[in-house]
């Protein structure tokens, strides 16, 4: 009981609200989105490449929307951006449930990507705003664990709902998002989010924010590395589902199990691996994570039964655990406090990889088969290490120059 009280006292109530909300909204979205490729294949006459393009369009839109949403939250407050994105996002899922035209699905995918790119970085920036620096890595790790608690339950529930009606998971997801945003709006106002935002605002403009971000060399290297990793990571929810569905009679069930294994491994290993990573630099964790990603992708390439696919997913998931919180911490260290939303928003540029990945992966899957596709993705993932290392090097140079400047000013 004392541990529970200590945990509740360690973070702002809004942080706890966002963590709990993360569980519910990710459980809801994972009922539907991982099955979107299969849903489109059965409901329309779209081929593998068109399905990959439609799903990838969400990430393409999000790649450019994240900075805009983050910068707007720096200028006008986190609350308005978060709530607006969630209201529209609820309607997007409703549209997927009732739609039947490929162009409508493409539009909804784009709109959903924008909503995600507005909400996700802004919620992370808000958590960092109201959490002291020493506790931020743990908060990012908790958030990632909450994501995967939701994802652990979502796919199996989605498969069950889809057996009753293929559009039912999207209806349920829409209802959960709408319920969450209504509760979030009431509770944010109750805990005085407007006053918190007012205390943290500084005199900045959209133009000045873009100028600072565009000139940050370390950030540019980091984002290129993130794009390459996203190209490989995106195969887990798009081409992997199509690959196992074609490979096995009960491939849809296997994919649902793989998604749940992914989430359960995060829940079980997040805490011990977070403790290990806290004692090391973000770069160390990211490099180790990329190696596990690549090994898992090679595992998918050579797997021929359920056991091998599940084992490969476990290895792949360790890569996730190591890279995601470390990436957030790296961005937090780079960001000036008044531009934290914009900097977290730039992470959405890595979604370019999630646009390229499904399209390129669909092309490789259709033309060369799953094994060749996964081995190619492993090579792309390993290439990202070079860019992450370059970004860390630029950060160290900048930090040393800043420290030297401060020392001179004290004299």
N, C-alpha and C positions, 0 to 999 in steps of 0.2 A: 504493500500500500504506500509506503514511504517513497519507493522508487517511482510509482506512478505520479505522486504529488510532485516529486522533484522534476520529473520529465515535463509535466504540465507547466511548472513554474519556469522552466529553462527557456521557453520560447513565448513570443507574443501570441495571444489568443487567435489573431488572424492567421498566423503561421499554422496553428493546429487546424483551423477551419479549412485552409487551402489543402493541407495534407489529407484530411478526411474527404474533402470534396474530390481530390484527385483519385482516390480509390473508387468512388462511385462513377465518375464520368469515364474513367478508363475501363472499368468493367463494362459500362454501357457501350462504349465505342468498339471495344474488342468483341462484342457480340456480333457486330456487323462489318466493320471495315476489313478485317482479315479475310472475310469471305466475299469481298466485293468483286474480285476477279472471277470467282466461280458464279456469283450472282449475275454478273453481266454476260458471262458466257452462256448461261441457260435462258436468260430473259431476252437477249438480243442476238443478232447474227454477227456480232463483232468478232474478229479474229484475235489471235494472241497479241499481235503488234498493236492493234487498235485499243485493246483492253489495257495494255501496258501504257500506251500514250494517254488514255483517259485518266488512269490512276496517277500516272506521273505528272499530269497537268496540275494536280493539287499541290505537289511539291514545288513545281515551277512557280506557281502563283505565290506560294508561301515564301519562296526564296527572296522575293522582292517586297513582300508585305511585312516581314518581320521587322526590318529597320524602321519602316514607316510607323507601324504600330508602337514600337518601343520608343521612338522619338516623340510621337504624339503623347505617350504616357508621361514622358519627362516634362512636356510642355503643359498638358492639361489634366494630368492626374491618372493614376493607375485604374481607379474605380470605373471611370467612364469607358475606357477602352476595353477592360475585361468584361464588363456587363454587356456592352453592345455586341461584342464578338460572340458571347455565349447565346444571346437571344437569336442572332442570325444563324448560328451553328445548329441550333435546335430545328430551325426550319429547313436547313439543308438535309438533315437526316429524314425529315418528313418527305421532302422532295424525292429522295432516293426510293422511299417506300411506294410512292404513288406514280412515279415517272415511268415512261416506257420508250423514250426516244433517245438514241445515242447522243445527239447534240445537247439534250437536256442533261444527261448524265455528265457530259463534259463540262457544262456550265456549273453544275452543282459541285463537281470535283474541284473546279477552280475556286468557287466561293468557299467551300469547306477548307481549302488550303489557306486562304486569306484569314479565315476565322481562327484557325489553329495558330497561324503565325502572329496574330495579334494577341491571343490569349496566353499562350505558353511563355514567351519571353517576359511578358509584362508581369505574370504571376511570379516568375522566378525573381525578377527585379524587385518586386514588392517584398518577397521573403528576405532578400538581401538587405533591403532598406531598413527593416525592423529587426534585424538579427545582428548581433555584434560579430566582427570579423572572425574571431577565434572559433565561433560555432557554425560558420557558414558551410564548411565542407560537410559537417554532419547533417545540416538541414538539407543540402542538395542530395546527400545519400538517402535520407529519409524520404524525400520526395520521390526519388527514383524507386525506392522500395515500395512506396504506396502505389506508384504506377503499375508495378508488377503484381501487387496483391490483386488489383483490379483485373489485370490481364489474365491472371491465373484462373479466375472464375469465368471471365467473359466468353472465351471461345467455346467451351463446352456448353454453356448456356445458349450461345448463339446457334450452335449446331442443333440443339434440342428444339429451339424455336423455329429454325429454318425447316425442320422436318414437318412442322405443322403448316407453315406458310412461308415461302421464301422471302417475303417482304416484312414479316413480323419482327425480325431483329431490328430493322431500321425504325419501325414505329416505336418500339420500346426504347431505343436509344434516344429518339427525339423527345419522348416524354421525360426521361431521366434528366436530360440536359435542361429542359425547361424548368423542371422542379428545382434543380440545383441553382440555376441563376436567380430564381425567385427567392430562395433561402439566402443565397449569397448577398443579394442586394440588401435585404433586411439586416443581416448580421454585420455587414461592413459599415452600414450607417450607425448601428448600435455601438460599435467599438470606435467610432469617431475617425473613420478613414479620411474624411475631408480635412480634419485638423492635422493629421499625420502628413498628408500630402502638402498642406500649406506650409508646414515647418521646413520641408525639404526642398521646396522649389527655389531655383536660382534664376537669374536673368540670362537665359539662353534662347537661341532661336533654332529653327530647323536647319537653316543654312550653316550656322556655326557648328552645330552638331555633326552635320555631314562632313564638314571640312576636317574636323578633328579625327573622325573615324576613317576617312579616306586616306589620311596621311599616316596612319598607324601601320608601319611595316610589319611588326610582329603579328598584328591581327590579320593582315592579308595572308601571310604564310599559314597561320593557323586555320583560316577559312578554306584555303586550297586543300590542306590535309583533310579537313572535315568533309569536303565535297567528295574526295576519293573514297573515304571510309563509307560515306552514305551510298555511293554507287554499289559497293559490296553488301552493305547492310540491308538495302532495299529488297534484295532478292529473297530475304526471309519471309516477307509477307506477300510477295507477288508471284515471282517465277517458281519459288519453292512449292507454293500451293498447287500450281498447275502441273509441276513436275511429278509430285507424289500422287496427284489425282489421276494422271495418265499411267503411272507406274504400277499402282495397286488398285484392285477393285474397290477396296474400302479406303482409298486415298484421302477422302475428305475427313474421315474419322482420324486417320493418322496425322493429318495436318492440325486438326483441333488438339490432339494430344501433344504435338510438338510445341504449339503455342503455349499450352498450359505448362509443359515442362520448362520452357523458357522462363515463364513468370515465377514458377515455384523455385527454380534454382536461384533466381535473384533474391527472393524472399529468404531463402535458407543461407545463402552465402554473402549477402550484402554486408551484414554487420562485421563478420570476421575479415572480409577483404577490405572494408572501409578502414578498419583499425590498422591493417597492414599498410594501406595506401596513405593514411594520414602522416606516416613517418617518412614519406618519400615525396619527391617533387611531382607535380602534375604530369610532366613529361615522362617520367619513369612509368607511371601508371598507364599513360596513353600508349606508349610503345609496347608494353607488355600486353595490353588489351588488343592492339592490332595484330600481334602475333597469334593470340588465341582466336581472333576472328578468322585469320587466314587458315589456321589449322582446322577450324570447324567447317569452313567452306570446302576444303579438300576432303574432309570427311563426308560431306553431302555428296561429293562427286563419286566416291567409291562405295557408298552405302547401297546395299541391296535388300535389306530387311528392316523391320521396325527397330530392332535393337541397335543397329548401326546408326540409323537416323537419329534416334533418341540420344545416343552417346555423342554424336557430332553436335547436336543442339546444346548439350551441356557444355561442351568445350566452347562453342560459339558464344554462349551466354556469359561465360566468365569474361570474355572480351568486353561485352556490354558493361558488366559490373565495374570493370576497371576504367573504362574510357568515359562514360557519361558524367559521373560526378566530377572527375578530374577536369573535363572540358569546361564545365560550369565554373569551377574554381579558377581556371586559367583566365576566363573572360572576366570574372569578378576582379581579379588582380589588375587586369589591364584597364578597367573602366574608371574614369573620373566619376565621383559620386553623383554629380549632377546629370551625367549622361549614361547612367547604368542601364536604363531601359533601352536606349539606342544600342548600346554594346551587346546586351543580351539579344536584342532583336537581330543583330548582324549574324547570329548563329543560324538564323533562318536561311541565309545565303547558302549554307551547306545543303539545303534542300534541293539545290540544283542537281546534286548527286542522286537524290531520290526521284528526280524527273528523268535524268539520263539513265539511271540504273534499270528501271522497269522496261523502258523502251529498248535499250541496248541488250538487256538480259532476255527480253522476249524475242529479239532478233536472233541471238545466239541459241536460245532454246529451240526455236523453230528450225534453224538452219543447221546447227551442229550438235544439238542434244544437251542434256543436263550436265553430264560430267565435264565437258569442255567449257561450258558456261561457268560452272562453279570454280574450276581451276583458274580461269581468266580473272574472275572476281577476287580470288585470293591474291593474285599478283598485283592487282590494282590496290588492294588494301595495304599490302606491304610497302608499296611505293609512297603511301601517305606519310610514313615515318620520316622520310627526308624533309618534308615540309614542316611537320611538327617540330623537328629538331631545329630547323632554321628559325621558326617563330620563337622558340624558347631562347635561342641565341640573341635574337634582336631584342627581346624583352630584357635579358640580362645586361646588354649594352646600354639600353635606355635607362634602366634602373641605376646602373653604376654612374652614368652621367648626371642623373638627377641627384644622387647622393653627393657627388662631388660638388655640384652647384650649391646645394644646401650647406655643405661644409664651408664653402667660400663665403657665403652670406653671413655665417655666424662669426667670421673673423672681423 
